Amino acid sequence: MTRVAIDRSMRCLRRAALIAMSLLPAACVGVLAPPPSNPFAGAWTTPDRAQVDFNDSTVLLGQVGEQPTAMSPQTCDGKFVFAYGEKPRDVLLGLTPRQPDLQRRLSGLLVQPQYPVAEVNCGDGYSAYVLVDPQNIVVVHRDGDTAGLERLTRS
């Protein structure tokens, strides 16, 4: 093979490689995983076997064997707000400012810098459902200056 033929072959190979590489990002788009689903979705159980079920727009509460009740303005004296989001650890610890013992317990449970949360305002009460890991939620309930903790496990 002559030098000219080798140079021409190399240019063709480079051009083919560039074309293949330019198609690679487009090919990857088709194999991307779908966005993660709501990590709260599904049924959760309290230690006393009450059921809590999250969906896109509300929380359903119920006892085992009973029909669950969807939280709504009708069940919350006209005041109902529900939202998913994320909160930093220090903001979550700030939900129990006047109860140092509760704040210490919560501090021991929340060790990451940020957590997914489902927030519920119902009437004059507030609850932050904190997803600690895929199987456990810690709930901080507040009514005025009084707070309480509850744990949920995935059913």
Stockholm file with secondary structure:
# STOCKHOLM 1.0

chainA/1-155         MTRVAIDRSMRCLRRAALIAMSLLPAACVGVLAPPPSNPFAGAWTTPDRAQVDFNDSTVLLGQVGEQPTAMSPQTCDGKFVFAYGEKPRDVLLGLTPRQPDLQRRLSGLLVQPQYPVAEVNCGDGYSAYVLVDPQNIVVVHRDGDTAGLERLTRS
#=GR chainA/1-155 SS CCHHHHHHHHHHHHHHHHHHHHHHHHHHHTTCCCCCCCTTCEEEECTTCCEEEECSSCEEEECTTSCCEECCTTTTTTCEEEEEEEEEHHHHHTTCTTCHHHHHHHHHHCCSSEEEEEEEEETTEEEEEEEEETTEEEEEEEETTEEEEEEEEEC
#=GC SS_cons         CCHHHHHHHHHHHHHHHHHHHHHHHHHHHTTCCCCCCCTTCEEEECTTCCEEEECSSCEEEECTTSCCEECCTTTTTTCEEEEEEEEEHHHHHTTCTTCHHHHHHHHHHCCSSEEEEEEEEETTEEEEEEEEETTEEEEEEEETTEEEEEEEEEC
//
